[in-house]
């Protein structure tokens, strides 16, 4: 299944540090999301469908992180 990062109800993308599902770091752009994921190995981003946290096999513009 392919999932896609989408903004939450507040208009921001939510990212989480490795091992955390609380206190998200919120970002306005996918560029900011990509930078966060690159700087924080094991971090994840909420994606739809199912609004689940994904931390493996994340691709930004077709490039694996």
PDBQT receptor file of N, H, CA, C and O in Angstrom, charges set to zero:
ATOM      1  N   UNK A   1       0.843  -1.172   0.000  1.00  0.00    +0.000 N 
ATOM      2  CA  UNK A   1       0.000   0.000   0.000  1.00  0.00    +0.000 C 
ATOM      3  C   UNK A   1       0.892   1.241   0.000  1.00  0.00    +0.000 C 
ATOM      4  O   UNK A   1       1.874   1.300   0.740  1.00  0.00    +0.000 OA
ATOM      5  N   UNK A   2       0.564   2.207  -0.805  1.00  0.00    +0.000 N 
ATOM      6  H   UNK A   2      -0.234   2.160  -1.407  1.00  0.00    +0.000 HD
ATOM      7  CA  UNK A   2       1.281   3.472  -0.858  1.00  0.00    +0.000 C 
ATOM      8  C   UNK A   2       0.544   4.455   0.036  1.00  0.00    +0.000 C 
ATOM      9  O   UNK A   2      -0.675   4.606  -0.050  1.00  0.00    +0.000 OA
ATOM     10  N   UNK A   3       1.306   5.120   0.894  1.00  0.00    +0.000 N 
ATOM     11  H   UNK A   3       2.296   4.997   0.964  1.00  0.00    +0.000 HD
ATOM     12  CA  UNK A   3       0.715   6.127   1.760  1.00  0.00    +0.000 C 
ATOM     13  C   UNK A   3       1.273   7.491   1.395  1.00  0.00    +0.000 C 
ATOM     14  O   UNK A   3       2.330   7.593   0.772  1.00  0.00    +0.000 OA
ATOM     15  N   UNK A   4       0.570   8.521   1.779  1.00  0.00    +0.000 N 
ATOM     16  H   UNK A   4      -0.288   8.438   2.286  1.00  0.00    +0.000 HD
ATOM     17  CA  UNK A   4       0.941   9.871   1.405  1.00  0.00    +0.000 C 
ATOM     18  C   UNK A   4       0.879  10.769   2.634  1.00  0.00    +0.000 C 
ATOM     19  O   UNK A   4      -0.082  10.731   3.403  1.00  0.00    +0.000 OA
ATOM     20  N   UNK A   5       1.929  11.583   2.803  1.00  0.00    +0.000 N 
ATOM     21  H   UNK A   5       2.709  11.614   2.178  1.00  0.00    +0.000 HD
ATOM     22  CA  UNK A   5       1.911  12.566   3.886  1.00  0.00    +0.000 C 
ATOM     23  C   UNK A   5       0.844  13.598   3.598  1.00  0.00    +0.000 C 
ATOM     24  O   UNK A   5       0.759  14.126   2.489  1.00  0.00    +0.000 OA
ATOM     25  N   UNK A   6       0.034  13.883   4.595  1.00  0.00    +0.000 N 
ATOM     26  H   UNK A   6       0.103  13.454   5.495  1.00  0.00    +0.000 HD
ATOM     27  CA  UNK A   6      -1.017  14.888   4.455  1.00  0.00    +0.000 C 
ATOM     28  C   UNK A   6      -1.051  15.739   5.703  1.00  0.00    +0.000 C 
ATOM     29  O   UNK A   6      -0.679  15.294   6.789  1.00  0.00    +0.000 OA
ATOM     30  N   UNK A   7      -1.495  16.950   5.538  1.00  0.00    +0.000 N 
ATOM     31  H   UNK A   7      -1.797  17.312   4.656  1.00  0.00    +0.000 HD
ATOM     32  CA  UNK A   7      -1.614  17.857   6.675  1.00  0.00    +0.000 C 
ATOM     33  C   UNK A   7      -2.735  17.404   7.599  1.00  0.00    +0.000 C 
ATOM     34  O   UNK A   7      -3.725  16.820   7.159  1.00  0.00    +0.000 OA
ATOM     35  N   UNK A   8      -2.562  17.684   8.881  1.00  0.00    +0.000 N 
ATOM     36  H   UNK A   8      -1.757  18.159   9.238  1.00  0.00    +0.000 HD
ATOM     37  CA  UNK A   8      -3.611  17.423   9.858  1.00  0.00    +0.000 C 
ATOM     38  C   UNK A   8      -4.676  18.499   9.787  1.00  0.00    +0.000 C 
ATOM     39  O   UNK A   8      -4.605  19.393   8.944  1.00  0.00    +0.000 OA
ATOM     40  N   UNK A   9      -5.660  18.419  10.666  1.00  0.00    +0.000 N 
ATOM     41  H   UNK A   9      -5.717  17.693  11.351  1.00  0.00    +0.000 HD
ATOM     42  CA  UNK A   9      -6.760  19.385  10.680  1.00  0.00    +0.000 C 
ATOM     43  C   UNK A   9      -6.266  20.813  10.925  1.00  0.00    +0.000 C 
ATOM     44  O   UNK A   9      -6.934  21.775  10.546  1.00  0.00    +0.000 OA
ATOM     45  N   UNK A  10      -5.094  20.950  11.559  1.00  0.00    +0.000 N 
ATOM     46  H   UNK A  10      -4.552  20.168  11.866  1.00  0.00    +0.000 HD
ATOM     47  CA  UNK A  10      -4.553  22.277  11.842  1.00  0.00    +0.000 C 
ATOM     48  C   UNK A  10      -3.722  22.837  10.683  1.00  0.00    +0.000 C 
ATOM     49  O   UNK A  10      -3.208  23.952  10.766  1.00  0.00    +0.000 OA
ATOM     50  N   UNK A  11      -3.593  22.057   9.603  1.00  0.00    +0.000 N 
ATOM     51  H   UNK A  11      -4.010  21.150   9.536  1.00  0.00    +0.000 HD
ATOM     52  CA  UNK A  11      -2.874  22.528   8.426  1.00  0.00    +0.000 C 
ATOM     53  C   UNK A  11      -1.394  22.207   8.393  1.00  0.00    +0.000 C 
ATOM     54  O   UNK A  11      -0.693  22.633   7.474  1.00  0.00    +0.000 OA
ATOM     55  N   UNK A  12      -0.897  21.458   9.385  1.00  0.00    +0.000 N 
ATOM     56  H   UNK A  12      -1.467  21.112  10.131  1.00  0.00    +0.000 HD
ATOM     57  CA  UNK A  12       0.521  21.123   9.465  1.00  0.00    +0.000 C 
ATOM     58  C   UNK A  12       0.772  19.630   9.306  1.00  0.00    +0.000 C 
ATOM     59  O   UNK A  12      -0.073  18.804   9.654  1.00  0.00    +0.000 OA
ATOM     60  N   UNK A  13       1.947  19.295   8.775  1.00  0.00    +0.000 N 
ATOM     61  H   UNK A  13       2.633  19.965   8.493  1.00  0.00    +0.000 HD
ATOM     62  CA  UNK A  13       2.417  17.912   8.754  1.00  0.00    +0.000 C 
ATOM     63  C   UNK A  13       2.962  17.601  10.139  1.00  0.00    +0.000 C 
ATOM     64  O   UNK A  13       3.552  18.472  10.778  1.00  0.00    +0.000 OA
ATOM     65  N   UNK A  14       2.771  16.354  10.622  1.00  0.00    +0.000 N 
ATOM     66  H   UNK A  14       2.291  15.647  10.103  1.00  0.00    +0.000 HD
ATOM     67  CA  UNK A  14       3.247  15.964  11.945  1.00  0.00    +0.000 C 
ATOM     68  C   UNK A  14       4.354  14.936  11.832  1.00  0.00    +0.000 C 
ATOM     69  O   UNK A  14       4.199  13.902  11.182  1.00  0.00    +0.000 OA
ATOM     70  N   UNK A  15       5.483  15.234  12.479  1.00  0.00    +0.000 N 
ATOM     71  H   UNK A  15       5.610  16.074  13.007  1.00  0.00    +0.000 HD
ATOM     72  CA  UNK A  15       6.614  14.313  12.535  1.00  0.00    +0.000 C 
ATOM     73  C   UNK A  15       6.909  13.971  13.986  1.00  0.00    +0.000 C 
ATOM     74  O   UNK A  15       6.618  14.749  14.894  1.00  0.00    +0.000 OA
ATOM     75  N   UNK A  16       7.490  12.802  14.188  1.00  0.00    +0.000 N 
ATOM     76  H   UNK A  16       7.727  12.170  13.450  1.00  0.00    +0.000 HD
ATOM     77  CA  UNK A  16       7.781  12.324  15.540  1.00  0.00    +0.000 C 
ATOM     78  C   UNK A  16       9.194  11.772  15.598  1.00  0.00    +0.000 C 
ATOM     79  O   UNK A  16       9.662  11.118  14.666  1.00  0.00    +0.000 OA
ATOM     80  N   UNK A  17       9.863  12.046  16.705  1.00  0.00    +0.000 N 
ATOM     81  H   UNK A  17       9.483  12.578  17.462  1.00  0.00    +0.000 HD
ATOM     82  CA  UNK A  17      11.192  11.477  16.912  1.00  0.00    +0.000 C 
ATOM     83  C   UNK A  17      11.086   9.971  17.078  1.00  0.00    +0.000 C 
ATOM     84  O   UNK A  17      10.018   9.450  17.399  1.00  0.00    +0.000 OA
ATOM     85  N   UNK A  18      12.192   9.273  16.861  1.00  0.00    +0.000 N 
ATOM     86  H   UNK A  18      13.060   9.697  16.600  1.00  0.00    +0.000 HD
ATOM     87  CA  UNK A  18      12.254   7.817  16.999  1.00  0.00    +0.000 C 
ATOM     88  C   UNK A  18      11.685   7.394  18.353  1.00  0.00    +0.000 C 
ATOM     89  O   UNK A  18      12.070   7.928  19.393  1.00  0.00    +0.000 OA
ATOM     90  N   UNK A  19      10.776   6.442  18.325  1.00  0.00    +0.000 N 
ATOM     91  H   UNK A  19      10.464   6.009  17.479  1.00  0.00    +0.000 HD
ATOM     92  CA  UNK A  19      10.201   5.887  19.539  1.00  0.00    +0.000 C 
ATOM     93  C   UNK A  19       9.089   6.716  20.163  1.00  0.00    +0.000 C 
ATOM     94  O   UNK A  19       8.594   6.361  21.233  1.00  0.00    +0.000 OA
ATOM     95  N   UNK A  20       8.686   7.800  19.531  1.00  0.00    +0.000 N 
ATOM     96  H   UNK A  20       9.088   8.087  18.662  1.00  0.00    +0.000 HD
ATOM     97  CA  UNK A  20       7.655   8.659  20.106  1.00  0.00    +0.000 C 
ATOM     98  C   UNK A  20       6.428   8.730  19.205  1.00  0.00    +0.000 C 
ATOM     99  O   UNK A  20       6.536   8.764  17.979  1.00  0.00    +0.000 OA
ATOM    100  N   UNK A  21       5.272   8.752  19.836  1.00  0.00    +0.000 N 
ATOM    101  H   UNK A  21       5.184   8.725  20.832  1.00  0.00    +0.000 HD
ATOM    102  CA  UNK A  21       4.007   8.980  19.129  1.00  0.00    +0.000 C 
ATOM    103  C   UNK A  21       3.274  10.171  19.722  1.00  0.00    +0.000 C 
ATOM    104  O   UNK A  21       2.102  10.399  19.420  1.00  0.00    +0.000 OA
ATOM    105  N   UNK A  22       3.968  10.937  20.571  1.00  0.00    +0.000 N 
ATOM    106  H   UNK A  22       4.920  10.751  20.816  1.00  0.00    +0.000 HD
ATOM    107  CA  UNK A  22       3.369  12.103  21.203  1.00  0.00    +0.000 C 
ATOM    108  C   UNK A  22       4.247  13.323  20.947  1.00  0.00    +0.000 C 
ATOM    109  O   UNK A  22       5.398  13.195  20.531  1.00  0.00    +0.000 OA
ATOM    110  N   UNK A  23       3.703  14.482  21.195  1.00  0.00    +0.000 N 
ATOM    111  H   UNK A  23       2.768  14.585  21.533  1.00  0.00    +0.000 HD
ATOM    112  CA  UNK A  23       4.418  15.749  21.027  1.00  0.00    +0.000 C 
ATOM    113  C   UNK A  23       5.036  15.883  19.630  1.00  0.00    +0.000 C 
ATOM    114  O   UNK A  23       6.259  15.923  19.492  1.00  0.00    +0.000 OA
ATOM    115  N   UNK A  24       4.202  15.952  18.613  1.00  0.00    +0.000 N 
ATOM    116  H   UNK A  24       3.209  15.919  18.725  1.00  0.00    +0.000 HD
ATOM    117  CA  UNK A  24       4.743  16.033  17.252  1.00  0.00    +0.000 C 
ATOM    118  C   UNK A  24       5.462  17.348  16.972  1.00  0.00    +0.000 C 
ATOM    119  O   UNK A  24       5.115  18.399  17.511  1.00  0.00    +0.000 OA
ATOM    120  N   UNK A  25       6.459  17.257  16.124  1.00  0.00    +0.000 N 
ATOM    121  H   UNK A  25       6.740  16.404  15.686  1.00  0.00    +0.000 HD
ATOM    122  CA  UNK A  25       7.063  18.447  15.530  1.00  0.00    +0.000 C 
ATOM    123  C   UNK A  25       6.188  18.764  14.323  1.00  0.00    +0.000 C 
ATOM    124  O   UNK A  25       5.929  17.880  13.507  1.00  0.00    +0.000 OA
ATOM    125  N   UNK A  26       5.737  19.984  14.194  1.00  0.00    +0.000 N 
ATOM    126  H   UNK A  26       5.947  20.702  14.856  1.00  0.00    +0.000 HD
ATOM    127  CA  UNK A  26       4.806  20.335  13.118  1.00  0.00    +0.000 C 
ATOM    128  C   UNK A  26       5.506  21.203  12.089  1.00  0.00    +0.000 C 
ATOM    129  O   UNK A  26       6.271  22.107  12.426  1.00  0.00    +0.000 OA
ATOM    130  N   UNK A  27       5.225  20.905  10.816  1.00  0.00    +0.000 N 
ATOM    131  H   UNK A  27       4.604  20.171  10.543  1.00  0.00    +0.000 HD
ATOM    132  CA  UNK A  27       5.880  21.603   9.721  1.00  0.00    +0.000 C 
ATOM    133  C   UNK A  27       4.860  22.024   8.671  1.00  0.00    +0.000 C 
ATOM    134  O   UNK A  27       3.872  21.331   8.429  1.00  0.00    +0.000 OA
ATOM    135  N   UNK A  28       5.117  23.166   8.057  1.00  0.00    +0.000 N 
ATOM    136  H   UNK A  28       5.920  23.729   8.254  1.00  0.00    +0.000 HD
ATOM    137  CA  UNK A  28       4.210  23.709   7.049  1.00  0.00    +0.000 C 
ATOM    138  C   UNK A  28       4.483  23.162   5.655  1.00  0.00    +0.000 C 
ATOM    139  O   UNK A  28       3.590  23.172   4.808  1.00  0.00    +0.000 OA
ATOM    140  N   UNK A  29       5.725  22.674   5.393  1.00  0.00    +0.000 N 
ATOM    141  H   UNK A  29       6.451  22.666   6.081  1.00  0.00    +0.000 HD
ATOM    142  CA  UNK A  29       6.067  22.213   4.047  1.00  0.00    +0.000 C 
ATOM    143  C   UNK A  29       6.694  20.822   4.073  1.00  0.00    +0.000 C 
ATOM    144  O   UNK A  29       7.221  20.376   5.092  1.00  0.00    +0.000 OA
ATOM    145  N   UNK A  30       6.622  20.152   2.931  1.00  0.00    +0.000 N 
ATOM    146  H   UNK A  30       6.193  20.514   2.103  1.00  0.00    +0.000 HD
ATOM    147  CA  UNK A  30       7.270  18.841   2.819  1.00  0.00    +0.000 C 
ATOM    148  C   UNK A  30       8.791  18.965   2.832  1.00  0.00    +0.000 C 
ATOM    149  O   UNK A  30       9.482  18.029   3.233  1.00  0.00    +0.000 OA
ATOM    150  N   UNK A  31       9.314  20.095   2.405  1.00  0.00    +0.000 N 
ATOM    151  H   UNK A  31       8.753  20.856   2.080  1.00  0.00    +0.000 HD
ATOM    152  CA  UNK A  31      10.763  20.306   2.498  1.00  0.00    +0.000 C 
ATOM    153  C   UNK A  31      11.210  20.277   3.952  1.00  0.00    +0.000 C 
ATOM    154  O   UNK A  31      12.250  19.700   4.270  1.00  0.00    +0.000 OA
ATOM    155  N   UNK A  32      10.439  20.890   4.832  1.00  0.00    +0.000 N 
ATOM    156  H   UNK A  32       9.595  21.359   4.574  1.00  0.00    +0.000 HD
ATOM    157  CA  UNK A  32      10.755  20.873   6.264  1.00  0.00    +0.000 C 
ATOM    158  C   UNK A  32      10.638  19.456   6.821  1.00  0.00    +0.000 C 
ATOM    159  O   UNK A  32      11.460  19.040   7.638  1.00  0.00    +0.000 OA
ATOM    160  N   UNK A  33       9.621  18.716   6.382  1.00  0.00    +0.000 N 
ATOM    161  H   UNK A  33       8.954  19.054   5.719  1.00  0.00    +0.000 HD
ATOM    162  CA  UNK A  33       9.457  17.316   6.806  1.00  0.00    +0.000 C 
ATOM    163  C   UNK A  33      10.674  16.499   6.394  1.00  0.00    +0.000 C 
ATOM    164  O   UNK A  33      11.224  15.750   7.201  1.00  0.00    +0.000 OA
ATOM    165  N   UNK A  34      11.096  16.639   5.141  1.00  0.00    +0.000 N 
ATOM    166  H   UNK A  34      10.650  17.248   4.485  1.00  0.00    +0.000 HD
ATOM    167  CA  UNK A  34      12.245  15.886   4.632  1.00  0.00    +0.000 C 
ATOM    168  C   UNK A  34      13.500  16.213   5.433  1.00  0.00    +0.000 C 
ATOM    169  O   UNK A  34      14.267  15.313   5.778  1.00  0.00    +0.000 OA
ATOM    170  N   UNK A  35      13.715  17.476   5.727  1.00  0.00    +0.000 N 
ATOM    171  H   UNK A  35      13.092  18.207   5.447  1.00  0.00    +0.000 HD
ATOM    172  CA  UNK A  35      14.891  17.884   6.501  1.00  0.00    +0.000 C 
ATOM    173  C   UNK A  35      14.864  17.263   7.897  1.00  0.00    +0.000 C 
ATOM    174  O   UNK A  35      15.884  16.771   8.379  1.00  0.00    +0.000 OA
ATOM    175  N   UNK A  36      13.701  17.284   8.542  1.00  0.00    +0.000 N 
ATOM    176  H   UNK A  36      12.872  17.683   8.150  1.00  0.00    +0.000 HD
ATOM    177  CA  UNK A  36      13.553  16.678   9.870  1.00  0.00    +0.000 C 
ATOM    178  C   UNK A  36      13.859  15.182   9.821  1.00  0.00    +0.000 C 
ATOM    179  O   UNK A  36      14.594  14.671  10.666  1.00  0.00    +0.000 OA
ATOM    180  N   UNK A  37      13.298  14.478   8.837  1.00  0.00    +0.000 N 
ATOM    181  H   UNK A  37      12.701  14.893   8.150  1.00  0.00    +0.000 HD
ATOM    182  CA  UNK A  37      13.508  13.035   8.740  1.00  0.00    +0.000 C 
ATOM    183  C   UNK A  37      14.967  12.694   8.443  1.00  0.00    +0.000 C 
ATOM    184  O   UNK A  37      15.489  11.707   8.961  1.00  0.00    +0.000 OA
ATOM    185  N   UNK A  38      15.617  13.489   7.627  1.00  0.00    +0.000 N 
ATOM    186  H   UNK A  38      15.193  14.291   7.206  1.00  0.00    +0.000 HD
ATOM    187  CA  UNK A  38      17.040  13.246   7.330  1.00  0.00    +0.000 C 
ATOM    188  C   UNK A  38      17.920  13.481   8.545  1.00  0.00    +0.000 C 
ATOM    189  O   UNK A  38      18.901  12.765   8.744  1.00  0.00    +0.000 OA
ATOM    190  N   UNK A  39      17.588  14.465   9.353  1.00  0.00    +0.000 N 
ATOM    191  H   UNK A  39      16.791  15.047   9.191  1.00  0.00    +0.000 HD
ATOM    192  CA  UNK A  39      18.401  14.801  10.535  1.00  0.00    +0.000 C 
ATOM    193  C   UNK A  39      18.116  13.917  11.743  1.00  0.00    +0.000 C 
ATOM    194  O   UNK A  39      18.881  13.918  12.707  1.00  0.00    +0.000 OA
ATOM    195  N   UNK A  40      17.032  13.173  11.697  1.00  0.00    +0.000 N 
ATOM    196  H   UNK A  40      16.411  13.173  10.913  1.00  0.00    +0.000 HD
ATOM    197  CA  UNK A  40      16.614  12.371  12.852  1.00  0.00    +0.000 C 
ATOM    198  C   UNK A  40      16.348  10.928  12.424  1.00  0.00    +0.000 C 
ATOM    199  O   UNK A  40      15.199  10.557  12.185  1.00  0.00    +0.000 OA
ATOM    200  N   UNK A  41      17.408  10.107  12.324  1.00  0.00    +0.000 N 
ATOM    201  H   UNK A  41      18.342  10.409  12.518  1.00  0.00    +0.000 HD
ATOM    202  CA  UNK A  41      17.219   8.705  11.910  1.00  0.00    +0.000 C 
ATOM    203  C   UNK A  41      16.184   7.995  12.785  1.00  0.00    +0.000 C 
ATOM    204  O   UNK A  41      16.186   8.117  14.010  1.00  0.00    +0.000 OA
ATOM    205  N   UNK A  42      15.309   7.259  12.123  1.00  0.00    +0.000 N 
ATOM    206  H   UNK A  42      15.306   7.160  11.128  1.00  0.00    +0.000 HD
ATOM    207  CA  UNK A  42      14.260   6.530  12.832  1.00  0.00    +0.000 C 
ATOM    208  C   UNK A  42      13.021   7.362  13.105  1.00  0.00    +0.000 C 
ATOM    209  O   UNK A  42      12.024   6.837  13.601  1.00  0.00    +0.000 OA
ATOM    210  N   UNK A  43      13.066   8.657  12.789  1.00  0.00    +0.000 N 
ATOM    211  H   UNK A  43      13.876   9.083  12.386  1.00  0.00    +0.000 HD
ATOM    212  CA  UNK A  43      11.892   9.511  12.982  1.00  0.00    +0.000 C 
ATOM    213  C   UNK A  43      10.824   9.132  11.964  1.00  0.00    +0.000 C 
ATOM    214  O   UNK A  43      11.107   8.442  10.984  1.00  0.00    +0.000 OA
ATOM    215  N   UNK A  44       9.606   9.582  12.198  1.00  0.00    +0.000 N 
ATOM    216  H   UNK A  44       9.376  10.142  12.994  1.00  0.00    +0.000 HD
ATOM    217  CA  UNK A  44       8.516   9.244  11.290  1.00  0.00    +0.000 C 
ATOM    218  C   UNK A  44       7.595  10.421  11.034  1.00  0.00    +0.000 C 
ATOM    219  O   UNK A  44       7.669  11.449  11.708  1.00  0.00    +0.000 OA
ATOM    220  N   UNK A  45       6.736  10.255  10.057  1.00  0.00    +0.000 N 
ATOM    221  H   UNK A  45       6.676   9.421   9.509  1.00  0.00    +0.000 HD
ATOM    222  CA  UNK A  45       5.757  11.272   9.677  1.00  0.00    +0.000 C 
ATOM    223  C   UNK A  45       4.392  10.600   9.573  1.00  0.00    +0.000 C 
ATOM    224  O   UNK A  45       4.292   9.451   9.143  1.00  0.00    +0.000 OA
ATOM    225  N   UNK A  46       3.350  11.313   9.965  1.00  0.00    +0.000 N 
ATOM    226  H   UNK A  46       3.431  12.247  10.314  1.00  0.00    +0.000 HD
ATOM    227  CA  UNK A  46       1.983  10.780   9.839  1.00  0.00    +0.000 C 
ATOM    228  C   UNK A  46       1.584  10.788   8.372  1.00  0.00    +0.000 C 
ATOM    229  O   UNK A  46       1.799  11.767   7.657  1.00  0.00    +0.000 OA
ATOM    230  N   UNK A  47       0.993   9.668   7.937  1.00  0.00    +0.000 N 
ATOM    231  H   UNK A  47       0.818   8.873   8.519  1.00  0.00    +0.000 HD
ATOM    232  CA  UNK A  47       0.564   9.546   6.545  1.00  0.00    +0.000 C 
ATOM    233  C   UNK A  47      -0.826   8.929   6.468  1.00  0.00    +0.000 C 
ATOM    234  O   UNK A  47      -1.262   8.202   7.361  1.00  0.00    +0.000 OA
ATOM    235  N   UNK A  48      -1.501   9.243   5.377  1.00  0.00    +0.000 N 
ATOM    236  H   UNK A  48      -1.147   9.833   4.652  1.00  0.00    +0.000 HD
ATOM    237  CA  UNK A  48      -2.808   8.646   5.097  1.00  0.00    +0.000 C 
ATOM    238  C   UNK A  48      -2.675   7.680   3.938  1.00  0.00    +0.000 C 
ATOM    239  O   UNK A  48      -1.732   7.846   3.164  1.00  0.00    +0.000 OA
ATOM    240  N   UNK A  49      -3.518   6.698   3.746  1.00  0.00    +0.000 N 
ATOM    241  H   UNK A  49      -4.284   6.564   4.375  1.00  0.00    +0.000 HD
ATOM    242  CA  UNK A  49      -4.681   6.443   4.592  1.00  0.00    +0.000 C 
ATOM    243  C   UNK A  49      -4.277   5.882   5.957  1.00  0.00    +0.000 C 
ATOM    244  O   UNK A  49      -3.155   5.413   6.150  1.00  0.00    +0.000 OA
ATOM    245  N   UNK A  50      -5.184   5.942   6.854  1.00  0.00    +0.000 N 
ATOM    246  H   UNK A  50      -6.096   6.323   6.696  1.00  0.00    +0.000 HD
ATOM    247  CA  UNK A  50      -5.098   5.429   8.230  1.00  0.00    +0.000 C 
ATOM    248  C   UNK A  50      -4.335   6.327   9.185  1.00  0.00    +0.000 C 
ATOM    249  O   UNK A  50      -4.194   5.975  10.356  1.00  0.00    +0.000 OA
ATOM    250  N   UNK A  51      -3.825   7.498   8.728  1.00  0.00    +0.000 N 
ATOM    251  H   UNK A  51      -3.940   7.784   7.776  1.00  0.00    +0.000 HD
ATOM    252  CA  UNK A  51      -3.177   8.478   9.589  1.00  0.00    +0.000 C 
ATOM    253  C   UNK A  51      -2.194   7.815  10.544  1.00  0.00    +0.000 C 
ATOM    254  O   UNK A  51      -2.197   8.074  11.747  1.00  0.00    +0.000 OA
ATOM    255  N   UNK A  52      -1.346   6.946   9.973  1.00  0.00    +0.000 N 
ATOM    256  H   UNK A  52      -1.344   6.736   8.996  1.00  0.00    +0.000 HD
ATOM    257  CA  UNK A  52      -0.372   6.222  10.777  1.00  0.00    +0.000 C 
ATOM    258  C   UNK A  52       1.019   6.826  10.647  1.00  0.00    +0.000 C 
ATOM    259  O   UNK A  52       1.341   7.479   9.654  1.00  0.00    +0.000 OA
ATOM    260  N   UNK A  53       1.836   6.593  11.671  1.00  0.00    +0.000 N 
ATOM    261  H   UNK A  53       1.574   6.062  12.477  1.00  0.00    +0.000 HD
ATOM    262  CA  UNK A  53       3.215   7.095  11.668  1.00  0.00    +0.000 C 
ATOM    263  C   UNK A  53       4.070   6.145  10.839  1.00  0.00    +0.000 C 
ATOM    264  O   UNK A  53       4.100   4.943  11.102  1.00  0.00    +0.000 OA
ATOM    265  N   UNK A  54       4.758   6.676   9.850  1.00  0.00    +0.000 N 
ATOM    266  H   UNK A  54       4.734   7.653   9.636  1.00  0.00    +0.000 HD
ATOM    267  CA  UNK A  54       5.621   5.884   8.978  1.00  0.00    +0.000 C 
ATOM    268  C   UNK A  54       7.062   6.340   9.180  1.00  0.00    +0.000 C 
ATOM    269  O   UNK A  54       7.360   7.532   9.105  1.00  0.00    +0.000 OA
ATOM    270  N   UNK A  55       7.954   5.382   9.438  1.00  0.00    +0.000 N 
ATOM    271  H   UNK A  55       7.712   4.414   9.499  1.00  0.00    +0.000 HD
ATOM    272  CA  UNK A  55       9.353   5.733   9.653  1.00  0.00    +0.000 C 
ATOM    273  C   UNK A  55      10.306   4.934   8.769  1.00  0.00    +0.000 C 
ATOM    274  O   UNK A  55      11.513   5.175   8.780  1.00  0.00    +0.000 OA
ATOM    275  N   UNK A  56       9.772   3.987   8.007  1.00  0.00    +0.000 N 
ATOM    276  H   UNK A  56       8.791   3.791   7.998  1.00  0.00    +0.000 HD
ATOM    277  CA  UNK A  56      10.608   3.178   7.113  1.00  0.00    +0.000 C 
ATOM    278  C   UNK A  56      10.094   3.311   5.687  1.00  0.00    +0.000 C 
ATOM    279  O   UNK A  56       8.899   3.483   5.448  1.00  0.00    +0.000 OA
ATOM    280  N   UNK A  57      11.032   3.226   4.747  1.00  0.00    +0.000 N 
ATOM    281  H   UNK A  57      12.003   3.087   4.942  1.00  0.00    +0.000 HD
ATOM    282  CA  UNK A  57      10.691   3.273   3.329  1.00  0.00    +0.000 C 
ATOM    283  C   UNK A  57       9.956   4.569   2.957  1.00  0.00    +0.000 C 
ATOM    284  O   UNK A  57       8.977   4.550   2.211  1.00  0.00    +0.000 OA
ATOM    285  N   UNK A  58      10.447   5.686   3.489  1.00  0.00    +0.000 N 
ATOM    286  H   UNK A  58      11.242   5.702   4.096  1.00  0.00    +0.000 HD
ATOM    287  CA  UNK A  58       9.902   6.999   3.166  1.00  0.00    +0.000 C 
ATOM    288  C   UNK A  58      10.681   7.566   1.984  1.00  0.00    +0.000 C 
ATOM    289  O   UNK A  58      11.912   7.566   1.975  1.00  0.00    +0.000 OA
ATOM    290  N   UNK A  59       9.947   8.044   0.995  1.00  0.00    +0.000 N 
ATOM    291  H   UNK A  59       8.947   8.044   1.002  1.00  0.00    +0.000 HD
ATOM    292  CA  UNK A  59      10.537   8.654  -0.196  1.00  0.00    +0.000 C 
ATOM    293  C   UNK A  59      10.030  10.076  -0.326  1.00  0.00    +0.000 C 
ATOM    294  O   UNK A  59       8.838  10.335  -0.156  1.00  0.00    +0.000 OA
ATOM    295  N   UNK A  60      10.931  10.997  -0.627  1.00  0.00    +0.000 N 
ATOM    296  H   UNK A  60      11.899  10.787  -0.765  1.00  0.00    +0.000 HD
ATOM    297  CA  UNK A  60      10.559  12.383  -0.908  1.00  0.00    +0.000 C 
ATOM    298  C   UNK A  60      10.982  12.667  -2.336  1.00  0.00    +0.000 C 
ATOM    299  O   UNK A  60      12.161  12.559  -2.671  1.00  0.00    +0.000 OA
ATOM    300  N   UNK A  61      10.033  13.026  -3.175  1.00  0.00    +0.000 N 
ATOM    301  H   UNK A  61       9.075  13.114  -2.904  1.00  0.00    +0.000 HD
ATOM    302  CA  UNK A  61      10.290  13.261  -4.602  1.00  0.00    +0.000 C 
ATOM    303  C   UNK A  61      11.001  12.066  -5.239  1.00  0.00    +0.000 C 
ATOM    304  O   UNK A  61      11.889  12.237  -6.074  1.00  0.00    +0.000 OA
ATOM    305  N   UNK A  62      10.605  10.863  -4.841  1.00  0.00    +0.000 N 
ATOM    306  H   UNK A  62       9.883  10.724  -4.162  1.00  0.00    +0.000 HD
ATOM    307  CA  UNK A  62      11.156   9.650  -5.416  1.00  0.00    +0.000 C 
ATOM    308  C   UNK A  62      12.517   9.223  -4.871  1.00  0.00    +0.000 C 
ATOM    309  O   UNK A  62      13.082   8.226  -5.320  1.00  0.00    +0.000 OA
ATOM    310  N   UNK A  63      13.046   9.980  -3.901  1.00  0.00    +0.000 N 
ATOM    311  H   UNK A  63      12.587  10.790  -3.537  1.00  0.00    +0.000 HD
ATOM    312  CA  UNK A  63      14.363   9.671  -3.339  1.00  0.00    +0.000 C 
ATOM    313  C   UNK A  63      14.182   9.104  -1.931  1.00  0.00    +0.000 C 
ATOM    314  O   UNK A  63      13.522   9.724  -1.097  1.00  0.00    +0.000 OA
ATOM    315  N   UNK A  64      14.770   7.912  -1.654  1.00  0.00    +0.000 N 
ATOM    316  H   UNK A  64      15.306   7.408  -2.332  1.00  0.00    +0.000 HD
ATOM    317  CA  UNK A  64      14.619   7.338  -0.317  1.00  0.00    +0.000 C 
ATOM    318  C   UNK A  64      15.376   8.153   0.735  1.00  0.00    +0.000 C 
ATOM    319  O   UNK A  64      16.450   8.692   0.468  1.00  0.00    +0.000 OA
ATOM    320  N   UNK A  65      14.800   8.229   1.921  1.00  0.00    +0.000 N 
ATOM    321  H   UNK A  65      13.928   7.792   2.138  1.00  0.00    +0.000 HD
ATOM    322  CA  UNK A  65      15.467   8.943   3.016  1.00  0.00    +0.000 C 
ATOM    323  C   UNK A  65      16.312   7.990   3.817  1.00  0.00    +0.000 C 
ATOM    324  O   UNK A  65      16.955   8.399   4.784  1.00  0.00    +0.000 OA
TER     325      UNK A  65
